[in-house]
């Protein structure tokens, strides 16, 4: 396997694959009405990324020694995959002994590792979780929905927040006020 496959997942690459359908394919171009098959609508960016991520994870499992069948995949394989992706990360995560540990804007370079950002891993797991079920997996056996994966993501989030000195704060959902008629709806009818 080329390291570019894992890198595409890790970086959220939007490069199209070489097997993609080109624009202006022979069907319907130049008045050729012999081909009555319609092309499926192009995939959304999310769907394309989900397909790429799913294919990359499948390739990762096939490259294990011995290869792992998808039906035998469990949360440990998913955790190993997430750790494997760290080598393609772009987020500097300061280690406990680093002089810049806990500083959001370090003044200079250090030798701390680059890792996958928590948000990227969280989004990746969401896409793979959906892809697993879309490809025939049962929700009860979904390795991407495992508690071990949630714990791992929480630990990554917390350690990255500490390393940057910025505590993670969960975003509060915006409440949309219920609007009635503009005829002084906030006053009781008389």
MDTraj code that builds the backbone (N, CA, C; nanometers):
import mdtraj as md
import numpy as np

residues = "UNK UNK UNK UNK UNK UNK UNK UNK UNK UNK UNK UNK UNK UNK UNK UNK UNK UNK UNK UNK UNK UNK UNK UNK UNK UNK UNK UNK UNK UNK UNK UNK UNK UNK UNK UNK UNK UNK UNK UNK UNK UNK UNK UNK UNK UNK UNK UNK UNK UNK UNK UNK UNK UNK UNK UNK UNK UNK UNK UNK UNK UNK UNK UNK UNK UNK UNK UNK UNK UNK UNK UNK UNK UNK UNK UNK UNK UNK UNK UNK UNK UNK UNK UNK UNK UNK UNK UNK UNK UNK UNK UNK UNK UNK UNK UNK UNK UNK UNK UNK UNK UNK UNK UNK UNK UNK UNK UNK UNK UNK UNK UNK UNK UNK UNK UNK UNK UNK UNK UNK UNK UNK UNK UNK UNK UNK UNK UNK UNK UNK UNK UNK UNK UNK UNK UNK UNK UNK UNK UNK UNK UNK UNK UNK UNK UNK UNK UNK UNK UNK UNK UNK UNK UNK UNK UNK UNK UNK UNK UNK UNK UNK UNK UNK UNK UNK UNK UNK UNK UNK UNK UNK UNK UNK UNK UNK UNK UNK UNK UNK UNK UNK UNK UNK UNK UNK UNK UNK UNK UNK".split()
xyz = np.array([
    [0.0847, -0.1188, 0.0000],
    [0.0000, 0.0000, 0.0000],
    [0.0875, 0.1227, 0.0000],
    [0.0490, 0.2170, -0.0756],
    [0.1196, 0.3438, -0.0783],
    [0.0821, 0.4233, 0.0452],
    [0.1780, 0.4965, 0.0992],
    [0.1486, 0.5784, 0.2161],
    [0.0558, 0.6929, 0.1833],
    [0.0344, 0.7211, 0.0553],
    [-0.0547, 0.8305, 0.0178],
    [-0.1986, 0.7998, 0.0542],
    [-0.2370, 0.6724, 0.0522],
    [-0.3756, 0.6380, 0.0864],
    [-0.4080, 0.6816, 0.2280],
    [-0.3240, 0.6418, 0.3241],
    [-0.3459, 0.6822, 0.4621],
    [-0.3366, 0.8323, 0.4767],
    [-0.2476, 0.8927, 0.3976],
    [-0.2299, 1.0371, 0.4050],
    [-0.3560, 1.1078, 0.3569],
    [-0.4237, 1.0526, 0.2542],
    [-0.5480, 1.1131, 0.2060],
    [-0.6508, 1.1178, 0.3175],
    [-0.6620, 1.0096, 0.3935],
    [-0.7583, 1.0065, 0.5030],
    [-0.7165, 1.1058, 0.6096],
    [-0.5876, 1.1021, 0.6438],
    [-0.5391, 1.1843, 0.7535],
    [-0.5538, 1.3322, 0.7253],
    [-0.5360, 1.3716, 0.6023],
    [-0.5396, 1.5129, 0.5696],
    [-0.6753, 1.5586, 0.5192],
    [-0.7699, 1.4652, 0.5066],
    [-0.9001, 1.5047, 0.4544],
    [-0.8876, 1.5465, 0.3094],
    [-0.8016, 1.4773, 0.2355],
    [-0.7733, 1.5143, 0.0979],
    [-0.8991, 1.5121, 0.0132],
    [-0.9058, 1.6042, -0.0797],
    [-1.0206, 1.6065, -0.1700],
    [-0.9784, 1.5667, -0.3098],
    [-0.8594, 1.5034, -0.3220],
    [-0.8146, 1.4557, -0.4523],
    [-0.9068, 1.3457, -0.5005],
    [-0.9391, 1.3479, -0.6287],
    [-1.0246, 1.2431, -0.6827],
    [-0.9386, 1.1261, -0.7247],
    [-0.9968, 1.0084, -0.7224],
    [-0.9205, 0.8905, -0.7583],
    [-0.9100, 0.8794, -0.9094],
    [-0.8145, 0.7988, -0.9525],
    [-0.7898, 0.7827, -1.0956],
    [-0.9035, 0.7082, -1.1639],
    [-0.9864, 0.6391, -1.0867],
    [-1.0953, 0.5627, -1.1477],
    [-1.2242, 0.6408, -1.1528],
    [-1.2221, 0.7660, -1.1165],
    [-1.3435, 0.8483, -1.1159],
    [-1.3963, 0.8699, -1.2562],
    [-1.5238, 0.8993, -1.2644],
    [-1.5871, 0.9245, -1.3932],
    [-1.5546, 1.0666, -1.4353],
    [-1.5041, 1.0817, -1.5544],
    [-1.4660, 1.2145, -1.6021],
    [-1.5852, 1.2938, -1.6494],
    [-1.5722, 1.4245, -1.6465],
    [-1.6770, 1.5128, -1.6969],
    [-1.6800, 1.5000, -1.8480],
    [-1.7979, 1.4940, -1.9032],
    [-1.8103, 1.4858, -2.0484],
    [-1.7827, 1.3463, -2.1014],
    [-1.8143, 1.2432, -2.0243],
    [-1.7973, 1.1065, -2.0718],
    [-1.8860, 1.0869, -2.1937],
    [-1.8628, 0.9823, -2.2686],
    [-1.9265, 0.9673, -2.3987],
    [-2.0787, 0.9637, -2.3925],
    [-2.1366, 0.9265, -2.2805],
    [-2.2824, 0.9174, -2.2732],
    [-2.3457, 1.0555, -2.2867],
    [-2.4188, 1.0737, -2.3934],
    [-2.4956, 1.1962, -2.4124],
    [-2.4163, 1.3131, -2.4672],
    [-2.2893, 1.2966, -2.4964],
    [-2.2105, 1.4074, -2.5495],
    [-2.2222, 1.4071, -2.7015],
    [-2.2423, 1.5228, -2.7587],
    [-2.2470, 1.5351, -2.9043],
    [-2.3716, 1.4754, -2.9652],
    [-2.4792, 1.4649, -2.8918],
    [-2.6053, 1.4182, -2.9484],
    [-2.6140, 1.2679, -2.9606],
    [-2.5252, 1.1905, -2.9014],
    [-2.5279, 1.0453, -2.9065],
    [-2.6374, 0.9962, -2.8127],
    [-2.7500, 0.9499, -2.8708],
    [-2.8647, 0.9097, -2.7901],
    [-2.8774, 0.7584, -2.7808],
    [-2.7739, 0.6827, -2.8203],
    [-2.7819, 0.5376, -2.8171],
    [-2.7678, 0.4830, -2.6757],
    [-2.7016, 0.5557, -2.5890],
    [-2.6799, 0.5093, -2.4521],
    [-2.7869, 0.5712, -2.3627],
    [-2.8793, 0.4855, -2.3128],
    [-2.9914, 0.5365, -2.2340],
    [-2.9661, 0.5302, -2.0832],
    [-2.8465, 0.4845, -2.0429],
    [-2.8153, 0.4790, -1.9002],
    [-2.7868, 0.6196, -1.8494],
    [-2.8424, 0.6492, -1.7345],
    [-2.8147, 0.7788, -1.6736],
    [-2.7003, 0.7634, -1.5747],
    [-2.6145, 0.8644, -1.5685],
    [-2.5064, 0.8647, -1.4713],
    [-2.5651, 0.8994, -1.3351],
    [-2.5182, 0.8337, -1.2299],
    [-2.5682, 0.8719, -1.0970],
    [-2.5207, 1.0134, -1.0649],
    [-2.5957, 1.0830, -0.9819],
    [-2.5532, 1.2195, -0.9482],
    [-2.4171, 1.2147, -0.8797],
    [-2.3358, 1.3181, -0.8968],
    [-2.2035, 1.3166, -0.8330],
    [-2.2183, 1.3133, -0.6813],
    [-2.1236, 1.2460, -0.6164],
    [-2.1285, 1.2353, -0.4717],
    [-2.0954, 1.3694, -0.4073],
    [-2.1557, 1.3941, -0.2929],
    [-2.1225, 1.5149, -0.2169],
    [-1.9802, 1.5005, -0.1644],
    [-1.9242, 1.6091, -0.1188],
    [-1.7887, 1.6056, -0.0644],
    [-1.7827, 1.5088, 0.0547],
    [-1.8838, 1.5125, 0.1398],
    [-1.8900, 1.4224, 0.2546],
    [-1.8942, 1.2773, 0.2101],
    [-1.9808, 1.2448, 0.1132],
    [-1.9936, 1.1073, 0.0656],
    [-1.8644, 1.0589, -0.0002],
    [-1.7990, 1.1468, -0.0753],
    [-1.6712, 1.1109, -0.1380],
    [-1.5656, 1.0818, -0.0324],
    [-1.5595, 1.1669, 0.0687],
    [-1.4615, 1.1473, 0.1763],
    [-1.4918, 1.0198, 0.2534],
    [-1.6206, 0.9936, 0.2778],
    [-1.6603, 0.8726, 0.3503],
    [-1.6190, 0.7484, 0.2714],
    [-1.6381, 0.7502, 0.1401],
    [-1.5990, 0.6373, 0.0555],
    [-1.4476, 0.6182, 0.0585],
    [-1.3728, 0.7296, 0.0476],
    [-1.2264, 0.7214, 0.0527],
    [-1.1784, 0.6662, 0.1865],
    [-1.2393, 0.7155, 0.2952],
    [-1.2011, 0.6680, 0.4280],
    [-1.2297, 0.5181, 0.4429],
    [-1.3452, 0.4752, 0.3961],
    [-1.3844, 0.3349, 0.4058],
    [-1.2882, 0.2476, 0.3255],
    [-1.2558, 0.2904, 0.2049],
    [-1.1627, 0.2137, 0.1220],
    [-1.0246, 0.2078, 0.1860],
    [-0.9814, 0.3168, 0.2447],
    [-0.8501, 0.3211, 0.3088],
    [-0.8465, 0.2290, 0.4305],
    [-0.9538, 0.2295, 0.5101],
    [-0.9584, 0.1406, 0.6252],
    [-0.9571, -0.0054, 0.5794],
    [-1.0330, -0.0365, 0.4747],
    [-1.0330, -0.1724, 0.4199],
    [-0.8940, -0.2134, 0.3725],
    [-0.8235, -0.1221, 0.3078],
    [-0.6872, -0.1500, 0.2617],
    [-0.5943, -0.1717, 0.3810],
    [-0.6119, -0.0910, 0.4851],
    [-0.5325, -0.1068, 0.6073],
    [-0.5516, -0.2473, 0.6647],
    [-0.6764, -0.2957, 0.6715],
    [-0.7032, -0.4291, 0.7249],
    [-0.6406, -0.5367, 0.6370],
    [-0.6481, -0.5196, 0.5049],
    [-0.5899, -0.6184, 0.4128],
    [-0.4383, -0.6224, 0.4241],
    [-0.3761, -0.5112, 0.4615],
    [-0.2301, -0.5048, 0.4715],
    [-0.1764, -0.5560, 0.6048],
    [-0.2647, -0.5897, 0.6980],
    [-0.2188, -0.6452, 0.8250],
    [-0.1646, -0.7853, 0.8007],
    [-0.0729, -0.8276, 0.8844],
    [-0.0181, -0.9627, 0.8745],
    [-0.0568, -1.0403, 0.9973],
    [-0.1455, -1.1379, 0.9872],
    [-0.2208, -1.1771, 0.8680],
    [-0.3330, -1.0771, 0.8397],
    [-0.3821, -1.0760, 0.7140],
    [-0.4915, -0.9834, 0.6797],
    [-0.6138, -1.0072, 0.7695],
    [-0.6862, -0.8997, 0.7957],
    [-0.8044, -0.9071, 0.8827],
    [-0.9287, -0.8884, 0.7968],
    [-1.0196, -0.9851, 0.8060],
    [-1.1478, -0.9724, 0.7352],
    [-1.2327, -0.8692, 0.8080],
    [-1.3115, -0.7949, 0.7326],
    [-1.3965, -0.6923, 0.7930],
    [-1.4883, -0.7529, 0.8992],
    [-1.5343, -0.8744, 0.8756],
    [-1.6227, -0.9407, 0.9722],
    [-1.5496, -0.9724, 1.1031],
    [-1.4166, -0.9766, 1.1000],
    [-1.3372, -1.0048, 1.2200],
    [-1.2831, -0.8785, 1.2863],
    [-1.3110, -0.7637, 1.2255],
    [-1.2599, -0.6358, 1.2742],
    [-1.3254, -0.5988, 1.4071],
    [-1.2437, -0.5486, 1.4989],
    [-1.2987, -0.5041, 1.6276],
    [-1.2387, -0.3683, 1.6638],
    [-1.2741, -0.3198, 1.7805],
    [-1.2293, -0.1859, 1.8202],
    [-1.0774, -0.1762, 1.8314],
    [-1.0105, -0.2857, 1.8609],
    [-0.8633, -0.2816, 1.8682],
    [-0.8023, -0.2512, 1.7316],
    [-0.8613, -0.3052, 1.6263],
    [-0.8127, -0.2745, 1.4915],
    [-0.8354, -0.1267, 1.4591],
    [-0.9488, -0.0741, 1.5021],
    [-0.9799, 0.0671, 1.4781],
    [-0.8801, 0.1551, 1.5536],
    [-0.8521, 0.1203, 1.6793],
    [-0.7555, 0.1977, 1.7586],
    [-0.6168, 0.1935, 1.6948],
    [-0.5762, 0.0769, 1.6462],
    [-0.4467, 0.0657, 1.5781],
    [-0.4435, 0.1533, 1.4533],
    [-0.5551, 0.1576, 1.3809],
    [-0.5649, 0.2403, 1.2604],
    [-0.5506, 0.3882, 1.2962],
    [-0.6169, 0.4319, 1.4029],
    [-0.6074, 0.5718, 1.4442],
    [-0.4643, 0.6072, 1.4843],
    [-0.3965, 0.5160, 1.5539],
    [-0.2566, 0.5409, 1.5927],
    [-0.1665, 0.5430, 1.4694],
    [-0.1952, 0.4557, 1.3731],
    [-0.1199, 0.4540, 1.2476],
    [-0.1310, 0.5885, 1.1758],
    [-0.2500, 0.6473, 1.1783],
    [-0.2719, 0.7743, 1.1087],
    [-0.1948, 0.8903, 1.1708],
    [-0.1547, 0.8767, 1.2970],
    [-0.0799, 0.9843, 1.3626],
    [0.0451, 1.0243, 1.2853],
    [0.1064, 0.9298, 1.2158],
    [0.2284, 0.9630, 1.1415],
    [0.2039, 1.0635, 1.0293],
    [0.0792, 1.0822, 0.9911],
    [0.0462, 1.1783, 0.8858],
    [-0.0097, 1.3087, 0.9429],
    [-0.0106, 1.3222, 1.0748],
    [-0.0705, 1.4378, 1.1404],
    [0.0070, 1.5667, 1.1185],
    [-0.0620, 1.6763, 1.1415],
    [-0.0029, 1.8093, 1.1242],
    [-0.0173, 1.8946, 1.2505],
    [-0.0685, 1.8340, 1.3579],
    [-0.0908, 1.9083, 1.4812],
    [0.0215, 1.8797, 1.5801],
    [0.0945, 1.9829, 1.6190],
    [0.2029, 1.9691, 1.7162],
    [0.1411, 1.9473, 1.8535],
    [0.1778, 1.8356, 1.9161],
    [0.1275, 1.8040, 2.0489],
    [0.2481, 1.7978, 2.1425],
    [0.2600, 1.8990, 2.2277],
    [0.3749, 1.9072, 2.3182],
    [0.3672, 1.7999, 2.4250],
    [0.4828, 1.7388, 2.4516],
    [0.4922, 1.6359, 2.5539],
    [0.5069, 1.7003, 2.6914],
    [0.4783, 1.6227, 2.7946],
    [0.4787, 1.6735, 2.9318],
    [0.6094, 1.7453, 2.9681],
    [0.7233, 1.6981, 2.9240],
    [0.8515, 1.7589, 2.9602],
    [0.8945, 1.8748, 2.8728],
    [0.8191, 1.9077, 2.7700],
    [0.8552, 2.0153, 2.6771],
    [0.8378, 2.1519, 2.7449],
    [0.9314, 2.2440, 2.7181],
    [0.9220, 2.3779, 2.7782],
    [0.7980, 2.4524, 2.7285],
    [0.7417, 2.4103, 2.6162],
    [0.6247, 2.4776, 2.5603],
    [0.4935, 2.4098, 2.5990],
    [0.5022, 2.3043, 2.6817],
    [0.3811, 2.2329, 2.7220],
    [0.2851, 2.3300, 2.7902],
    [0.1611, 2.3322, 2.7433],
    [0.0592, 2.4173, 2.8019],
    [0.0546, 2.5578, 2.7464],
    [0.1372, 2.5873, 2.6466],
    [0.1363, 2.7210, 2.5864],
    [0.0618, 2.7159, 2.4534],
    [-0.0429, 2.7940, 2.4378],
    [-0.1187, 2.7917, 2.3123],
    [-0.0394, 2.8446, 2.1924],
    [0.0496, 2.9391, 2.2140],
    [0.1300, 2.9972, 2.1057],
    [0.2773, 2.9884, 2.1426],
    [0.3406, 2.8721, 2.1226],
    [0.4817, 2.8603, 2.1620],
    [0.5710, 2.9547, 2.0806],
    [0.6699, 3.0168, 2.1460],
    [0.7534, 3.1154, 2.0784],
    [0.8592, 3.0562, 1.9863],
    [0.8821, 2.9255, 1.9921],
    [0.9862, 2.8674, 1.9083],
    [0.9574, 2.7226, 1.8763],
    [1.0456, 2.6617, 1.7947],
    [1.0261, 2.5218, 1.7555],
    [1.0672, 2.4256, 1.8674],
    [1.0172, 2.3047, 1.8587],
    [1.0555, 2.1989, 1.9522],
    [1.0501, 2.0656, 1.8767],
    [1.0906, 1.9593, 1.9455],
    [1.0961, 1.8285, 1.8791],
    [0.9732, 1.7423, 1.9079],
    [0.8715, 1.8007, 1.9654],
    [0.7503, 1.7241, 1.9967],
    [0.6853, 1.6722, 1.8680],
    [0.6139, 1.5596, 1.8789],
    [0.5595, 1.4952, 1.7588],
    [0.4399, 1.5694, 1.6985],
    [0.4213, 1.5438, 1.5700],
    [0.3004, 1.5882, 1.5016],
    [0.2008, 1.4733, 1.5106],
    [0.0776, 1.5078, 1.5367],
    [-0.0264, 1.4064, 1.5518],
    [-0.1496, 1.4491, 1.4739],
    [-0.2426, 1.3562, 1.4635],
    [-0.3725, 1.3897, 1.4072],
    [-0.4482, 1.4742, 1.5082],
    [-0.5133, 1.5765, 1.4616],
    [-0.5948, 1.6597, 1.5506],
    [-0.7173, 1.5809, 1.5952],
    [-0.7591, 1.6080, 1.7191],
    [-0.8755, 1.5377, 1.7732],
    [-0.9968, 1.5537, 1.6829],
    [-1.0226, 1.6742, 1.6348],
    [-1.1404, 1.6982, 1.5521],
    [-1.1393, 1.6163, 1.4244],
    [-1.0200, 1.5975, 1.3667],
    [-1.0084, 1.5159, 1.2452],
    [-1.0402, 1.3702, 1.2749],
    [-0.9884, 1.3197, 1.3865],
    [-1.0160, 1.1808, 1.4234],
    [-1.1637, 1.1602, 1.4555],
    [-1.2226, 1.2566, 1.5237],
    [-1.3638, 1.2479, 1.5590],
    [-1.4509, 1.2439, 1.4332],
    [-1.4201, 1.3299, 1.3372],
    [-1.4966, 1.3325, 1.2116],
    [-1.4748, 1.2031, 1.1329],
    [-1.3512, 1.1536, 1.1310],
    [-1.3198, 1.0290, 1.0613],
    [-1.4002, 0.9135, 1.1190],
    [-1.4035, 0.9022, 1.2512],
    [-1.4796, 0.7941, 1.3150],
    [-1.6278, 0.8063, 1.2816],
    [-1.6790, 0.9280, 1.2775],
    [-1.8196, 0.9466, 1.2400],
    [-1.8485, 0.8962, 1.0996],
    [-1.7580, 0.9273, 1.0060],
    [-1.7779, 0.8809, 0.8673],
    [-1.7652, 0.7292, 0.8579],
    [-1.6665, 0.6714, 0.9269],
    [-1.6471, 0.5260, 0.9208],
    [-1.7609, 0.4520, 0.9910],
    [-1.8121, 0.5115, 1.0956],
    [-1.9260, 0.4506, 1.1659],
    [-2.0463, 0.4419, 1.0718],
    [-2.0720, 0.5486, 0.9983],
    [-2.1833, 0.5491, 0.9030],
    [-2.1553, 0.4524, 0.7876],
    [-2.0337, 0.4524, 0.7369],
    [-1.9989, 0.3661, 0.6237],
    [-2.0113, 0.2183, 0.6604],
    [-1.9748, 0.1830, 0.7819],
    [-1.9834, 0.0447, 0.8268],
    [-2.1269, -0.0059, 0.8141],
    [-2.2208, 0.0730, 0.8605],
    [-2.3608, 0.0311, 0.8564],
    [-2.4166, 0.0376, 0.7145],
    [-2.3703, 0.1331, 0.6353],
    [-2.4157, 0.1412, 0.4955],
    [-2.3640, 0.0245, 0.4128],
    [-2.2550, -0.0369, 0.4582],
    [-2.1975, -0.1505, 0.3871],
    [-2.2384, -0.2831, 0.4488],
    [-2.3508, -0.2848, 0.5188],
    [-2.4093, -0.4095, 0.5666],
    [-2.3765, -0.4477, 0.7093],
    [-2.2970, -0.3679, 0.7795],
    [-2.2659, -0.3996, 0.9179],
    [-2.3831, -0.3679, 1.0095],
    [-2.3956, -0.4442, 1.1145],
    [-2.5041, -0.4219, 1.2103],
    [-2.4616, -0.3163, 1.3122],
    [-2.5544, -0.2293, 1.3515],
    [-2.5209, -0.1268, 1.4515],
    [-2.4679, -0.1870, 1.5820],
    [-2.5169, -0.3049, 1.6198],
    [-2.4751, -0.3684, 1.7457],
    [-2.3300, -0.4151, 1.7404],
    [-2.2781, -0.4410, 1.6205],
    [-2.1413, -0.4923, 1.6085],
    [-2.0466, -0.3882, 1.5486],
    [-2.0905, -0.2648, 1.5389],
    [-2.0103, -0.1596, 1.4757],
    [-1.8876, -0.1285, 1.5617],
    [-1.7658, -0.1628, 1.5136],
    [-1.6464, -0.1385, 1.5958],
    [-1.6150, 0.0104, 1.6119],
    [-1.6686, 0.0933, 1.5237],
    [-1.6437, 0.2380, 1.5304],
    [-1.7323, 0.3045, 1.6359],
    [-1.8353, 0.2329, 1.6821],
    [-1.9264, 0.2862, 1.7829],
    [-1.8927, 0.2339, 1.9220],
    [-1.7823, 0.1645, 1.9328],
    [-1.7425, 0.1025, 2.0591],
    [-1.7104, 0.2063, 2.1668],
    [-1.7334, 0.1690, 2.2898],
    [-1.6984, 0.2553, 2.4027],
    [-1.5484, 0.2819, 2.4082],
    [-1.4675, 0.1844, 2.3666],
    [-1.3216, 0.2020, 2.3672],
    [-1.2802, 0.3149, 2.2726],
    [-1.3509, 0.3295, 2.1627],
    [-1.3206, 0.4365, 2.0670],
    [-1.3573, 0.5711, 2.1284],
    [-1.4724, 0.5779, 2.1943],
    [-1.5131, 0.7032, 2.2598],
    [-1.4138, 0.7438, 2.3674],
    [-1.3661, 0.6464, 2.4453],
    [-1.2675, 0.6747, 2.5501],
    [-1.1381, 0.7255, 2.4876],
    [-1.0931, 0.6589, 2.3820],
    [-0.9692, 0.7004, 2.3147],
    [-0.9818, 0.8443, 2.2626],
    [-1.0926, 0.8749, 2.1962],
    [-1.1114, 1.0100, 2.1424],
    [-1.1157, 1.1141, 2.2548],
    [-1.1794, 1.0800, 2.3661],
    [-1.1840, 1.1724, 2.4799],
    [-1.0439, 1.1965, 2.5342],
    [-0.9629, 1.0905, 2.5437],
    [-0.8259, 1.1050, 2.5934],
    [-0.7413, 1.1895, 2.4983],
    [-0.7576, 1.1687, 2.3677],
    [-0.6843, 1.2492, 2.2697],
    [-0.7248, 1.3954, 2.2823],
    [-0.8549, 1.4199, 2.2922],
    [-0.9046, 1.5570, 2.3054],
    [-0.8461, 1.6246, 2.4284],
    [-0.8522, 1.5557, 2.5423],
    [-0.8054, 1.6144, 2.6674],
    [-0.6540, 1.6360, 2.6674],
    [-0.5794, 1.5392, 2.6150],
    [-0.4336, 1.5546, 2.6148],
    [-0.3903, 1.6660, 2.5197],
    [-0.4578, 1.6798, 2.4072],
    [-0.4233, 1.7879, 2.3148],
    [-0.4604, 1.9235, 2.3732],
    [-0.5703, 1.9297, 2.4446],
    [-0.6095, 2.0556, 2.5077],
    [-0.5089, 2.0949, 2.6160],
    [-0.4645, 1.9980, 2.6961],
    [-0.3645, 2.0266, 2.7997],
    [-0.2324, 2.0700, 2.7381],
    [-0.1908, 2.0022, 2.6335],
    [-0.0633, 2.0328, 2.5691],
    [-0.0639, 2.1743, 2.5127],
    [-0.1785, 2.2230, 2.4736],
    [-0.1903, 2.3586, 2.4190],
    [-0.2260, 2.4600, 2.5256],
    [-0.2629, 2.4131, 2.6432],
    [-0.3001, 2.5048, 2.7494],
    [-0.4380, 2.5642, 2.7313],
    [-0.5184, 2.5013, 2.6486],
    [-0.6529, 2.5517, 2.6219],
    [-0.7511, 2.4419, 2.6603],
    [-0.8306, 2.4655, 2.7648],
    [-0.9266, 2.3619, 2.8024],
    [-1.0351, 2.3481, 2.6964],
    [-1.0753, 2.2255, 2.6723],
    [-1.1825, 2.2002, 2.5762],
    [-1.3145, 2.2364, 2.6418],
    [-1.3939, 2.3139, 2.5719],
    [-1.5277, 2.3490, 2.6206],
    [-1.6285, 2.3029, 2.5173],
    [-1.7231, 2.2260, 2.5636],
    [-1.8263, 2.1771, 2.4730],
    [-1.9118, 2.2943, 2.4282],
    [-1.9379, 2.2998, 2.2990],
    [-2.0212, 2.4071, 2.2451],
    [-2.1651, 2.3849, 2.2899],
    [-2.2266, 2.4915, 2.3337],
    [-2.3669, 2.4822, 2.3739],
    [-2.4540, 2.4966, 2.2505],
    [-2.5595, 2.4187, 2.2481],
    [-2.6527, 2.4268, 2.1359],
    [-2.7275, 2.5590, 2.1431],
    [-2.7416, 2.6211, 2.0286],
    [-2.8164, 2.7465, 2.0243],
    [-2.9646, 2.7153, 2.0318],
    [-3.0307, 2.7890, 2.1143],
    [-3.1755, 2.7717, 2.1254],
    [-3.2416, 2.8730, 2.0339],
    [-3.3272, 2.8251, 1.9490],
    [-3.4014, 2.9163, 1.8620],
    [-3.5345, 2.9459, 1.9291],
    [-3.5605, 3.0740, 1.9550],
    [-3.6873, 3.1074, 2.0209],
    [-3.8051, 3.0734, 1.9301],
    [-3.9119, 3.0264, 1.9927],
    [-4.0337, 2.9940, 1.9183],
    [-4.1050, 3.1255, 1.8912],
    [-4.1265, 3.1515, 1.7646],
    [-4.1920, 3.2775, 1.7270],
    [-4.3371, 3.2502, 1.6907],
    [-4.4219, 3.3344, 1.7411],
    [-4.5637, 3.3258, 1.7069],
    [-4.5937, 3.4288, 1.6002],
    [-4.7186, 3.4706, 1.5922],
    [-4.7550, 3.5781, 1.4981],
    [-4.6947, 3.7086, 1.5469],
    [-4.6759, 3.8017, 1.4580],
    [-4.6195, 3.9313, 1.4952],
    [-4.7225, 4.0201, 1.5639],
    [-4.8441, 3.9721, 1.5820],
    [-4.9507, 4.0533, 1.6409],
    [-4.9412, 4.0477, 1.7927],
    [-4.8325, 4.0957, 1.8486],
    [-4.8125, 4.0983, 1.9926],
    [-4.8399, 3.9609, 2.0565],
    [-4.7787, 3.8565, 1.9985],
    [-4.8058, 3.7212, 2.0436],
    [-4.7587, 3.6973, 2.1866],
    [-4.6725, 3.7841, 2.2398],
    [-4.6250, 3.7641, 2.3766],
    [-4.7252, 3.8139, 2.4804],
    [-4.8283, 3.8783, 2.4386],
    [-4.9292, 3.9255, 2.5319],
    [-5.0516, 3.8349, 2.5236],
    [-5.1162, 3.8080, 2.6387],
    [-5.2342, 3.7205, 2.6351],
    [-5.3503, 3.7908, 2.5610],
    [-5.4286, 3.7090, 2.4967],
    [-5.5469, 3.7628, 2.4253],
    [-5.6485, 3.8107, 2.5257],
    [-5.7197, 3.9170, 2.4910],
    [-5.8184, 3.9707, 2.5853],
    [-5.9577, 3.9505, 2.5364],
])
top = md.Topology()
chain = top.add_chain()
for i, resn in enumerate(residues, 1):
    res = top.add_residue(resn, chain, resSeq=i)
    for name in ("N", "CA", "C"):
        top.add_atom(name, md.element.get_by_symbol(name[0]), res)
traj = md.Trajectory(xyz[None], top)
